[in-house]
Amino acid sequence: MDAPNTSAAAANEQRLTGTTKAAILLTAVGVDVASQILKSLPDRDVERISLEIARLRNVSSESVERVLLEYRDVSLARNFLAEGGPGFAQKALQAALGQQRAEDIMFKIQAATDTSAFHLLQTIDTNRVAEFLRHEHPQTIAFILANLSPRKAAEIAGELDDKIQAEAFYRLANLGELAPDVVAEFEEIVREQLGPVLTKSAVTSGGVKKVAEILNSVSRSAEKVIMESLTERNSELAASIKNLMFVFDDLINASDIDLQRLLAQVDQKDLVVAMKGASTSLQEKILGNVSERAAGIISEELELMGPVRVSDVEEAQRNVLDVAKSLEESGEITLNPVQEQVFE
């Protein structure tokens, strides 16, 4: 519970360009190491990075820490890839860093080594991609969202109009595997607008699971609009999606032992803010599964906190759920325990 809260630092990191990150990294490692690294780079890159180093002003310690951690994680990922391939790397990173962080790192690695336009989209500014998609057919939007990580897809979907969101998610929920010739048509669109060629052998699938993964990462208001629209069009489809989703309030169904394991791993600041938007029954269950001292501290912080922005509550809840899903992936907890019939 005492791990540092990195949400603000992560937001700052997302605003840094690759060149700026390289400049920060070289500044952090010192002159001797930096000079050796620069010797191995093309002249064009040396000029760009050197210019960026000269421009650096007042870089926060949080930004430096995030850049160094990203470098460590990417290096770790490359080692895992060399050792056992993508599948091994994915599992090893999930065990070490959690599912969401592992997924983000793998997409960055693939974007640097793969010619797939969708891996490129993973690294491009969200607003730029959203602007491109606003003028595309909902089927194209659905196809592209299916090929992005859930978090990136959620960020992009959040920038789209409600009507476009709803239609794209409906099509995404019904999207199955696509043949190479159909993929080639999408490839042409992405190539013209955003660069590298999408490999013709690529085959993707959407479906209700993909929609549920994305909706778990969008804002609560966006989720509500999309689910209401899907329910109006196809209530059975919407129900299938809802059954696959897991939201913060669903922690009420977790067993006491699983909840205790989760609460031992989450950041207390995230937990308190997340609880601000939770039901009374869930708040009571959480307080009942921590020590008496911790319960007193959390209750006091909740009372003194005052109004909190909805976006901050949603972000804190997502941070807690990221930890929960990571623990579930490793088999340490069960988020959706099967309710067995009990005979009296």
C-alpha positions in Angstrom: 0.0 0.0 0.0 2.9 2.3 0.4 4.2 2.3 -3.2 4.6 5.8 -4.7 1.7 7.2 -6.7 2.9 7.5 -10.3 -0.3 8.5 -12.1 0.8 12.2 -12.4 4.3 11.2 -13.5 2.9 8.8 -16.0 0.8 11.5 -17.5 3.9 13.8 -17.8 5.8 10.9 -19.4 3.1 10.5 -22.1 3.7 14.1 -23.2 7.5 13.5 -23.7 8.7 12.8 -27.3 11.1 10.0 -28.0 13.9 12.5 -28.6 13.2 14.2 -25.3 13.3 10.9 -23.5 16.6 10.0 -25.2 18.0 13.4 -24.1 16.8 12.9 -20.5 18.3 9.4 -20.4 21.7 10.5 -21.7 21.7 13.4 -19.2 20.9 11.1 -16.4 23.6 8.5 -17.2 26.5 11.0 -17.2 29.0 12.4 -19.8 31.2 9.3 -20.1 28.3 6.8 -20.8 26.4 9.3 -22.9 29.4 9.9 -25.2 29.8 6.2 -25.8 26.1 5.9 -26.7 26.2 8.8 -29.0 29.2 7.3 -30.9 27.1 4.3 -31.9 24.2 6.5 -33.3 23.8 7.9 -36.8 24.8 11.5 -37.3 21.2 12.6 -37.8 20.1 11.1 -34.5 23.2 12.6 -32.7 22.3 16.1 -34.0 18.6 15.8 -32.9 19.4 14.4 -29.5 22.2 16.9 -28.8 19.9 19.7 -29.7 17.3 18.4 -27.4 19.8 18.1 -24.6 20.7 21.7 -25.1 17.0 22.7 -24.8 16.3 20.7 -21.6 15.2 22.9 -18.8 13.9 22.1 -15.3 13.2 18.4 -15.9 11.4 17.0 -12.8 12.8 14.1 -10.9 9.6 12.2 -11.6 10.1 12.5 -15.3 13.7 11.4 -15.0 12.6 8.4 -12.9 9.9 7.5 -15.4 12.3 7.6 -18.4 14.8 5.4 -16.5 12.1 3.0 -15.6 10.9 2.8 -19.1 14.4 2.2 -20.4 14.8 -0.6 -17.8 11.5 -2.2 -18.8 12.1 -2.0 -22.5 15.6 -3.5 -22.0 14.0 -6.3 -19.9 11.5 -6.9 -22.7 14.2 -7.2 -25.3 16.1 -9.7 -23.2 12.9 -11.8 -22.7 12.3 -11.7 -26.5 15.8 -12.9 -27.2 15.5 -15.6 -24.6 12.2 -17.1 -25.6 10.3 -15.1 -28.2 7.2 -12.8 -28.0 5.0 -15.3 -26.0 7.7 -15.9 -23.4 8.4 -12.1 -23.2 4.7 -11.3 -22.7 4.3 -13.8 -19.8 7.6 -12.8 -18.2 6.7 -9.1 -18.3 3.2 -9.8 -16.9 4.7 -11.7 -14.0 7.3 -8.9 -13.4 5.3 -5.7 -14.1 1.6 -6.6 -14.4 -0.6 -7.1 -17.4 -1.2 -3.5 -18.5 2.4 -2.4 -18.2 3.5 -5.5 -20.0 1.1 -4.9 -22.8 2.2 -1.3 -23.3 5.9 -2.3 -23.4 5.3 -5.1 -25.9 3.4 -2.7 -28.2 6.3 -0.2 -28.0 8.8 -3.0 -28.8 6.7 -4.2 -31.7 6.3 -0.6 -33.0 10.1 -0.3 -33.2 10.7 -3.6 -34.9 7.5 -4.4 -36.9 6.2 -2.8 -40.1 2.6 -3.1 -39.0 0.8 0.2 -39.3 -1.2 -0.7 -36.2 1.9 -0.9 -34.1 2.8 2.5 -35.4 -0.6 3.8 -34.4 0.1 2.6 -30.8 2.9 5.2 -30.5 1.2 8.1 -32.3 -0.4 11.0 -30.4 -4.0 10.0 -29.5 -5.5 13.3 -30.8 -3.9 12.8 -34.2 -5.2 9.3 -34.5 -8.7 10.4 -33.3 -8.7 13.2 -35.9 -7.9 10.7 -38.6 -10.6 8.3 -37.5 -13.3 11.0 -37.2 -13.5 11.0 -41.0 -13.4 7.2 -41.4 -16.2 4.7 -41.7 -17.3 3.1 -38.4 -16.2 -0.3 -39.7 -12.7 1.0 -40.3 -12.7 2.5 -36.8 -13.8 -0.8 -35.3 -11.0 -2.7 -37.2 -8.3 -0.2 -36.0 -9.5 -0.3 -32.4 -9.4 -4.1 -32.5 -5.7 -3.9 -33.3 -4.6 -1.6 -30.5 -4.1 -2.2 -26.8 -7.2 -1.7 -24.8 -5.9 1.4 -23.1 -4.8 3.0 -26.3 -8.1 2.1 -27.9 -9.9 3.6 -24.9 -8.0 6.8 -25.1 -8.8 7.2 -28.8 -12.5 6.3 -28.4 -12.8 8.9 -25.7 -11.9 11.6 -28.3 -14.7 10.5 -30.7 -18.3 11.8 -30.8 -20.8 9.7 -28.9 -22.6 8.6 -32.1 -19.4 7.5 -33.8 -18.4 5.7 -30.5 -21.6 3.8 -30.3 -21.6 2.7 -34.0 -17.9 1.7 -33.9 -18.3 -0.4 -30.7 -21.4 -2.1 -32.1 -19.4 -3.1 -35.2 -16.4 -4.1 -33.1 -18.5 -6.4 -31.0 -19.6 -8.2 -34.1 -16.2 -8.2 -35.8 -14.8 -11.6 -36.5 -11.7 -12.8 -38.3 -10.9 -11.0 -41.5 -9.4 -12.5 -44.6 -6.1 -11.1 -46.0 -7.8 -9.5 -49.0 -10.1 -7.5 -46.7 -7.2 -6.6 -44.5 -5.4 -5.3 -47.6 -8.2 -2.7 -48.1 -7.7 -1.4 -44.5 -4.0 -1.5 -45.1 -4.3 0.9 -48.0 -6.2 3.5 -45.9 -3.7 3.4 -43.0 -0.7 3.4 -45.3 -2.0 6.5 -47.1 -2.6 8.4 -43.9 0.0 7.2 -41.4 2.9 5.5 -43.0 4.2 1.9 -42.8 2.6 -1.0 -44.7 0.4 -3.3 -42.8 1.5 -6.9 -43.4 -1.0 -8.7 -45.7 -0.8 -11.9 -43.6 -2.3 -10.1 -40.6 -5.7 -11.4 -39.5 -7.6 -9.8 -36.6 -10.7 -10.4 -34.6 -12.9 -8.2 -32.5 -15.9 -9.5 -30.6 -17.4 -8.9 -27.3 -14.2 -9.7 -25.3 -12.3 -6.9 -27.2 -15.2 -4.4 -26.5 -15.2 -5.4 -22.8 -11.4 -4.9 -22.5 -11.7 -1.4 -24.1 -14.7 -0.3 -22.1 -12.9 -1.3 -18.9 -10.4 1.5 -19.7 -12.7 4.3 -20.9 -14.3 6.9 -18.6 -17.4 5.9 -16.8 -19.5 8.4 -18.8 -18.2 7.1 -22.1 -18.9 3.6 -21.0 -22.5 4.5 -20.0 -23.2 6.1 -23.4 -21.8 3.2 -25.4 -23.5 0.5 -23.3 -26.9 2.3 -23.5 -26.6 2.5 -27.3 -25.5 -1.2 -27.6 -28.4 -2.2 -25.3 -30.9 -0.4 -27.5 -29.6 -2.1 -30.7 -29.0 -5.5 -29.3 -29.7 -6.3 -25.6 -28.2 -9.8 -25.7 -25.0 -8.5 -27.2 -24.8 -5.8 -24.6 -25.4 -8.3 -21.8 -22.6 -10.5 -23.2 -20.2 -7.5 -23.1 -21.3 -6.5 -19.6 -20.7 -10.0 -18.3 -17.1 -9.8 -19.4 -16.5 -6.4 -17.9 -15.1 -5.9 -14.4 -15.6 -2.5 -12.7 -14.4 -1.2 -9.3 -17.8 -1.9 -7.6 -17.5 -5.6 -8.6 -14.9 -5.9 -5.9 -17.8 -6.4 -3.6 -18.1 -9.9 -4.9 -14.4 -10.8 -4.2 -13.7 -13.1 -1.3 -12.3 -11.6 1.9 -8.9 -13.4 1.4 -8.7 -12.2 -2.2 -9.6 -8.6 -1.3 -7.0 -8.7 1.5 -4.3 -9.8 -1.0 -5.3 -7.0 -3.3 -5.4 -4.3 -0.7 -1.9 -5.3 0.4 -0.6 -4.5 -3.1 -2.4 -1.3 -4.0 -1.3 2.3 -3.4 -3.2 3.7 -0.4 -3.6 7.1 -2.1 -5.2 5.4 -5.1 -7.4 3.3 -2.8 -8.7 6.3 -0.9 -9.6 8.3 -4.0 -11.1 5.2 -5.7 -13.3 4.6 -2.6 -14.6 8.2 -2.9 -16.8 7.0 -5.8 -17.6 3.5 -4.4 -20.9 2.3 -2.9 -21.3 2.4 0.8 -21.4 -1.4 1.0 -18.0 -1.7 -0.9 -16.4 1.0 1.3 -17.5 -1.0 4.4 -16.2 -4.3 2.9 -12.8 -2.7 2.2 -12.5 -1.2 5.6 -13.4 -4.6 7.1 -10.5 -6.2 5.3 -7.7 -4.0 6.5 -6.2 -3.6 9.9 -8.1 -1.5 12.5 -5.3 1.1 12.3 -5.4 1.2 8.4 -9.2 1.4 8.5 -9.0 4.5 10.8 -6.5 6.2 8.6 -8.5 5.6 5.4 -11.8 6.7 7.0 -10.1 9.9 8.2 -8.6 10.6 4.8 -12.0 10.0 3.2 -13.7 12.4 5.6 -11.1 15.2 5.1 -10.6 14.8 1.4 -13.5 16.9 0.2 -14.8 17.0 -3.4 -12.8 15.0 -6.0 -13.0 15.2 -9.7 -14.8 12.3 -11.4 -11.8 11.8 -13.7 -9.5 11.5 -10.7 -11.7 8.9 -9.1 -12.0 6.9 -12.4 -8.2 7.0 -12.8 -7.6 5.8 -9.2 -10.2 3.0 -9.7 -8.4 1.9 -12.9 -5.1 1.9 -11.1 -6.6 -0.4 -8.4 -8.1 -2.6 -11.1 -4.8 -2.9 -12.9 -3.3 -4.3 -9.8 -6.3 -6.7 -9.3 -6.1 -8.0 -12.9 -2.4 -8.5 -12.6 -2.9 -10.6 -9.5 -5.6 -12.5 -11.2 -3.4 -13.2 -14.2 -0.7 -14.6 -11.9 -3.4 -16.8 -10.2 -3.1 -15.1 -6.8 -6.7 -14.0 -6.7 -10.1 -14.6 -8.4 -12.0 -11.5 -9.4 -15.2 -13.2 -10.5 -15.7 -16.2 -8.2 -18.2 -18.8 -9.4 -21.3 -18.7 -7.1 -22.2 -22.2 -6.3 -25.6 -23.3 -5.3 -25.9 -23.9 -1.5 -28.3 -26.5 -0.1 -29.9 -25.7 3.2 
